[in-house]
Amino acid sequence: MPITWRIADSLLWLESSEHVSFDEWREAIEAASRHPDHRPGMGVVHDWRRLRVAPSTEELRLRGSHASRLQARRWALVVEGPAGYGMGRMAEILTDETPVDLRVFRDVAAAEAWARGE
């Protein structure tokens, strides 16, 4: 499966292993939002370390808009290497105009702390 999710330690954890279409991404997010442990405003940690192709510009904008409708507030992307960091920075810029505060990290612990609001 190209995207998996779980809710643990009061965070929504996502992992993308390959390119995920907007519909696949939306399906995973909506399934997570229906889980009894999900709370509006819950922080998100999205692991992009195995992702090799970034979503398109339009897809990132759609994701940011949809995430805000689900009341996501802090969305941490965890990446690996310079190319991953560049993809993450592009995602940050493209979601600047949404209510979702998206940040890119290379360290999972730092991403987790930030997503919690620490």
N, CA, C and O of each residue as an XYZ file, in Angstrom:
472
protein
N       0.846     -1.182      0.000
C       0.000      0.000      0.000
C       0.888      1.241      0.000
O       1.834      1.324      0.783
N       0.593      2.202     -0.868
C       1.463      3.383     -0.973
C       1.371      4.349      0.204
O       2.293      5.133      0.428
N       0.251      4.304      0.977
C       0.137      5.171      2.155
C      -0.541      4.387      3.273
O      -1.556      3.721      3.071
N       0.048      4.488      4.445
C      -0.536      3.849      5.617
C      -0.699      4.900      6.702
O      -0.044      5.942      6.673
N      -1.577      4.621      7.661
C      -1.790      5.556      8.753
C      -2.040      4.785     10.036
O      -2.439      3.620     10.035
N      -1.787      5.488     11.131
C      -2.096      4.980     12.466
C      -2.210      6.181     13.388
O      -1.647      7.243     13.125
N      -2.935      5.997     14.454
C      -3.017      7.028     15.482
C      -2.331      6.467     16.709
O      -2.721      5.424     17.234
N      -1.310      7.164     17.159
C      -0.533      6.720     18.317
C       0.006      7.942     19.043
O       0.398      8.932     18.424
N       0.018      7.856     20.349
C       0.573      8.937     21.176
C      -0.048     10.291     20.852
O       0.641     11.312     20.838
N      -1.362     10.293     20.590
C      -2.121     11.516     20.304
C      -1.685     12.229     19.031
O      -1.876     13.439     18.901
N      -1.107     11.497     18.100
C      -0.727     12.042     16.795
C      -1.242     11.124     15.698
O      -1.397      9.919     15.898
N      -1.504     11.709     14.541
C      -1.790     10.926     13.348
C      -0.463     10.720     12.622
O       0.209     11.685     12.257
N      -0.091      9.464     12.417
C       1.150      9.109     11.738
C       0.798      8.571     10.355
O      -0.007      7.649     10.230
N       1.399      9.144      9.323
C       1.232      8.692      7.945
C       2.590      8.274      7.406
O       3.624      8.820      7.789
N       2.569      7.293      6.508
C       3.807      6.932      5.824
C       3.499      6.693      4.354
O       2.626      5.896      4.013
N       4.224      7.391      3.490
C       4.101      7.214      2.047
C       5.314      6.442      1.550
O       6.457      6.818      1.808
N       5.044      5.349      0.829
C       6.155      4.546      0.326
C       6.389      4.752     -1.163
O       7.418      4.341     -1.697
N       5.451      5.378     -1.821
C       5.567      5.684     -3.244
C       4.585      6.792     -3.555
O       3.866      7.257     -2.671
N       4.552      7.218     -4.811
C       3.620      8.288     -5.173
C       2.200      7.856     -4.843
O       1.798      6.726     -5.121
N       1.452      8.766     -4.249
C       0.073      8.527     -3.864
C      -0.788      9.562     -4.575
O      -0.509     10.758     -4.505
N      -1.822      9.112     -5.251
C      -2.726     10.064     -5.899
C      -3.486     10.841     -4.831
O      -3.539     10.440     -3.669
N      -4.072     11.960     -5.248
C      -4.863     12.748     -4.309
C      -5.986     11.906     -3.717
O      -6.250     11.978     -2.517
N      -6.649     11.106     -4.552
C      -7.758     10.284     -4.060
C      -7.292      9.253     -3.034
O      -7.977      9.027     -2.037
N      -6.139      8.626     -3.262
C      -5.596      7.669     -2.281
C      -5.241      8.379     -0.979
O      -5.536      7.884      0.109
N      -4.610      9.533     -1.098
C      -4.240     10.315      0.077
C      -5.490     10.727      0.852
O      -5.557     10.568      2.071
N      -6.488     11.264      0.124
C      -7.737     11.701      0.762
C      -8.438     10.541      1.455
O      -8.959     10.707      2.558
N      -8.460      9.382      0.835
C      -9.087      8.204      1.428
C      -8.419      7.833      2.755
O      -9.105      7.522      3.728
N      -7.102      7.863      2.796
C      -6.366      7.551      4.032
C      -6.655      8.583      5.110
O      -6.890      8.225      6.264
N      -6.639      9.869      4.744
C      -6.887     10.940      5.712
C      -8.308     10.842      6.261
O      -8.527     10.988      7.464
N      -9.261     10.598      5.385
C     -10.643     10.511      5.845
C     -10.875      9.280      6.716
O     -11.633      9.344      7.684
N     -10.236      8.168      6.388
C     -10.353      6.981      7.238
C      -9.785      7.272      8.626
O     -10.379      6.896      9.636
N      -8.642      7.936      8.672
C      -8.033      8.277      9.959
C      -8.935      9.218     10.748
O      -9.047      9.093     11.967
N      -9.577     10.156     10.063
C     -10.427     11.132     10.763
C     -11.676     10.482     11.356
O     -12.283     11.038     12.270
N     -12.061      9.323     10.853
C     -13.217      8.606     11.396
C     -12.854      7.693     12.567
O     -13.737      7.161     13.240
N     -11.570      7.516     12.807
C     -11.138      6.645     13.894
C     -11.558      7.257     15.231
O     -11.493      8.476     15.393
N     -11.987      6.436     16.190
C     -12.449      6.993     17.474
C     -11.376      7.745     18.263
O     -11.711      8.576     19.106
N     -10.109      7.473     18.010
C      -9.039      8.176     18.723
C      -8.628      9.485     18.052
O      -7.831     10.242     18.608
N      -9.163      9.755     16.867
C      -8.817     10.994     16.169
C      -9.508     12.176     16.834
O     -10.668     12.087     17.234
N      -8.784     13.279     16.946
C      -9.329     14.519     17.516
C      -9.070     15.672     16.548
O      -7.986     15.754     15.970
N     -10.055     16.571     16.359
C      -9.811     17.751     15.519
C      -8.600     18.517     16.043
O      -8.426     18.681     17.250
N      -7.780     18.974     15.127
C      -6.585     19.726     15.505
C      -5.403     18.857     15.865
O      -4.339     19.375     16.206
N      -5.565     17.539     15.796
C      -4.482     16.605     16.128
C      -3.282     16.840     15.206
O      -3.450     17.051     14.005
N      -2.092     16.801     15.765
C      -0.885     16.940     14.964
C      -0.686     15.741     14.052
O      -1.122     14.631     14.358
N      -0.025     15.979     12.933
C       0.239     14.938     11.936
C       1.742     14.848     11.703
O       2.417     15.864     11.538
N       2.255     13.627     11.693
C       3.644     13.374     11.290
C       3.566     12.487     10.056
O       3.099     11.351     10.128
N       4.025     13.010      8.925
C       3.962     12.288      7.652
C       5.378     11.934      7.212
O       6.189     12.810      6.911
N       5.656     10.650      7.182
C       6.978     10.147      6.827
C       7.093     10.026      5.308
O       6.457      9.178      4.684
N       7.923     10.897      4.733
C       8.177     10.904      3.293
C       9.552     10.314      2.972
O      10.011     10.439      1.837
N      10.216      9.682      3.927
C      11.599      9.261      3.692
C      11.743      8.245      2.576
O      12.809      8.165      1.965
N      10.711      7.464      2.285
C      10.811      6.488      1.190
C      10.230      7.018     -0.116
O      10.295      6.345     -1.144
N       9.673      8.202     -0.080
C       9.066      8.813     -1.257
C      10.167      9.355     -2.174
O      11.071     10.052     -1.715
N      10.089      9.038     -3.456
C      11.111      9.494     -4.404
C      10.586     10.515     -5.399
O      11.369     11.198     -6.059
N       9.254     10.626     -5.515
C       8.650     11.589     -6.433
C       7.642     12.403     -5.631
O       6.728     11.851     -5.020
N       7.816     13.693     -5.641
C       6.919     14.569     -4.890
C       5.575     14.697     -5.590
O       5.494     14.583     -6.813
N       4.527     14.933     -4.823
C       3.244     15.252     -5.447
C       3.380     16.528     -6.278
O       4.258     17.353     -6.021
N       2.514     16.682     -7.265
C       2.551     17.872     -8.110
C       2.180     19.108     -7.297
O       1.633     19.012     -6.198
N       2.488     20.259     -7.861
C       2.147     21.530     -7.225
C       0.650     21.607     -6.953
O       0.232     21.960     -5.851
N      -0.147     21.281     -7.947
C      -1.604     21.333     -7.782
C      -2.062     20.342     -6.714
O      -2.939     20.651     -5.908
N      -1.469     19.163     -6.714
C      -1.842     18.152     -5.719
C      -1.504     18.618     -4.307
O      -2.283     18.393     -3.381
N      -0.361     19.260     -4.131
C       0.000     19.774     -2.811
C      -0.982     20.849     -2.350
O      -1.348     20.902     -1.176
N      -1.399     21.692     -3.270
C      -2.398     22.713     -2.915
C      -3.726     22.064     -2.519
O      -4.353     22.471     -1.541
N      -4.147     21.063     -3.276
C      -5.381     20.347     -2.943
C      -5.281     19.690     -1.573
O      -6.221     19.737     -0.780
N      -4.136     19.080     -1.304
C      -3.941     18.417     -0.008
C      -3.996     19.419      1.136
O      -4.601     19.147      2.173
N      -3.372     20.567      0.953
C      -3.394     21.591      1.998
C      -4.805     22.074      2.268
O      -5.201     22.251      3.420
N      -5.562     22.287      1.203
C      -6.943     22.732      1.353
C      -7.785     21.665      2.039
O      -8.576     21.972      2.931
N      -7.620     20.431      1.630
C      -8.400     19.341      2.232
C      -8.011     19.124      3.689
O      -8.879     18.899      4.532
N      -6.732     19.189      3.990
C      -6.269     19.006      5.374
C      -6.871     20.066      6.281
O      -7.208     19.779      7.430
N      -7.008     21.278      5.784
C      -7.587     22.338      6.618
C      -9.067     22.078      6.882
O      -9.563     22.411      7.957
N      -9.781     21.489      5.922
C     -11.182     21.139      6.155
C     -11.318     20.071      7.236
O     -12.337     20.002      7.924
N     -10.296     19.246      7.382
C     -10.309     18.214      8.424
C      -9.789     18.753      9.754
O      -9.624     17.998     10.712
N      -9.533     20.052      9.809
C      -9.079     20.755     11.000
C      -7.671     20.350     11.441
O      -7.338     20.466     12.620
N      -6.854     19.883     10.517
C      -5.449     19.633     10.836
C      -4.783     20.982     11.068
O      -5.054     21.935     10.338
N      -3.934     21.075     12.052
C      -3.261     22.339     12.365
C      -1.761     22.261     12.057
O      -1.234     23.079     11.302
N      -1.090     21.285     12.638
C       0.356     21.140     12.452
C       0.634     19.839     11.721
O       0.228     18.760     12.151
N       1.334     19.969     10.606
C       1.623     18.827      9.754
C       3.130     18.789      9.536
O       3.684     19.647      8.849
N       3.789     17.800     10.118
C       5.241     17.667      9.995
C       5.572     16.637      8.917
O       5.076     15.511      8.959
N       6.400     17.015      7.964
C       6.903     16.086      6.955
C       8.305     15.656      7.368
O       9.155     16.494      7.667
N       8.541     14.359      7.385
C       9.874     13.838      7.692
C      10.470     13.347      6.387
O       9.887     12.505      5.705
N      11.639     13.882      6.043
C      12.273     13.575      4.765
C      13.704     13.092      4.989
O      14.235     13.146      6.099
N      14.302     12.624      3.915
C      15.687     12.164      3.959
C      16.436     12.759      2.769
O      15.928     12.757      1.648
N      17.616     13.255      3.009
C      18.476     13.752      1.944
C      18.062     15.101      1.382
O      16.983     15.611      1.685
N      18.943     15.677      0.552
C      18.699     17.006     -0.008
C      17.484     17.063     -0.933
O      16.741     18.045     -0.905
N      17.265     16.026     -1.755
C      16.109     16.042     -2.663
C      14.811     15.996     -1.861
O      13.865     16.723     -2.165
N      14.766     15.152     -0.848
C      13.582     15.073      0.008
C      13.326     16.381      0.721
O      12.180     16.811      0.858
N      14.406     17.022      1.181
C      14.252     18.297      1.861
C      13.703     19.355      0.904
O      12.853     20.162      1.281
N      14.189     19.346     -0.323
C      13.687     20.284     -1.331
C      12.206     20.064     -1.616
O      11.445     21.023     -1.739
N      11.794     18.792     -1.721
C      10.373     18.485     -1.928
C       9.552     18.995     -0.741
O       8.477     19.570     -0.917
N      10.070     18.778      0.461
C       9.371     19.226      1.658
C       9.245     20.738      1.733
O       8.199     21.265      2.114
N      10.320     21.436      1.366
C      10.275     22.909      1.381
C       9.247     23.425      0.373
O       8.548     24.404      0.636
N       9.160     22.758     -0.782
C       8.161     23.154     -1.766
C       6.759     22.971     -1.169
O       5.890     23.825     -1.345
N       6.548     21.867     -0.474
C       5.250     21.630      0.172
C       4.954     22.720      1.197
O       3.820     23.191      1.291
N       5.963     23.124      1.965
C       5.780     24.220      2.944
C       5.280     25.479      2.249
O       4.308     26.095      2.685
N       5.942     25.851      1.179
C       5.607     27.083      0.463
C       4.207     27.000     -0.136
O       3.446     27.966     -0.071
N       3.866     25.857     -0.717
C       2.573     25.720     -1.384
C       1.405     25.645     -0.402
O       0.257     25.841     -0.801
N       1.671     25.368      0.850
C       0.591     25.322      1.841
C       0.574     26.575      2.712
O      -0.207     26.656      3.660
N       1.424     27.551      2.403
C       1.473     28.794      3.180
C       0.129     29.513      3.235
O      -0.172     30.183      4.222
N      -0.673     29.382      2.200
C      -1.935     30.109      2.143
C      -3.102     29.317      2.724
O      -4.258     29.700      2.546
N      -2.810     28.221      3.412
C      -3.859     27.419      4.050
C      -3.723     27.556      5.568
O      -2.688     28.012      6.055
N      -4.743     27.170      6.312
C      -4.651     27.220      7.780
C      -3.723     26.157      8.372
O      -3.431     26.186      9.568
N      -3.262     25.227      7.547
C      -2.386     24.161      8.031
C      -0.955     24.684      8.099
O      -0.441     25.241      7.129
N      -0.325     24.501      9.239
C       1.081     24.882      9.413
C       1.923     23.659      9.113
O       2.025     22.759      9.947
N       2.530     23.612      7.932
C       3.325     22.471      7.496
C       4.802     22.822      7.601
O       5.219     23.898      7.175
N       5.599     21.909      8.171
C       7.047     22.102      8.296
C       7.757     20.816      7.894
O       7.225     19.718      8.057
N       8.948     20.970      7.375
C       9.739     19.818      6.947
C      10.849     19.565      7.965
O      11.456     20.503      8.482
N      11.106     18.294      8.245
C      12.110     17.867      9.227
C      12.907     16.699      8.672
O      12.420     15.934      7.839
N      14.127     16.575      9.143
C      14.941     15.396      8.834
C      14.965     14.431     10.016
O      15.380     13.281      9.871
N      14.526     14.890     11.178
C      14.583     14.099     12.403
C      13.164     13.799     12.891
O      12.371     14.719     13.092
N      12.842     12.516     13.083
C      11.496     12.114     13.493
C      11.139     12.684     14.862
O      10.018     13.156     15.054
N      12.062     12.648     15.813
C      11.771     13.150     17.162
C      11.462     14.643     17.138
O      10.558     15.095     17.840
N      12.190     15.406     16.350
C      11.929     16.840     16.238
C      10.575     17.083     15.580
O       9.830     17.969     15.999
N      10.256     16.303     14.557
C       8.962     16.428     13.885
C       7.822     16.108     14.850
O       6.815     16.815     14.888
N       7.986     15.057     15.616
C       6.965     14.662     16.589
C       6.746     15.750     17.637
O       5.606     16.099     17.941
N       7.830     16.284     18.187
C       7.716     17.336     19.199
C       7.013     18.564     18.624
O       6.146     19.144     19.278
N       7.376     18.960     17.419
C       6.767     20.129     16.809
C       5.278     19.882     16.539
O       4.450     20.754     16.800
N       4.933     18.691     16.014
C       3.537     18.369     15.713
C       2.672     18.400     16.973
O       1.479     18.692     16.900
N       3.267     18.104     18.117
C       2.560     18.168     19.407
C       2.414     19.596     19.908
O       1.630     19.857     20.821
N       3.160     20.519     19.322
C       3.113     21.902     19.772
C       4.166     22.220     20.809
O       4.073     23.236     21.498
N       5.168     21.363     20.931
C       6.240     21.579     21.922
C       7.305     22.497     21.370
O       8.282     22.793     22.058
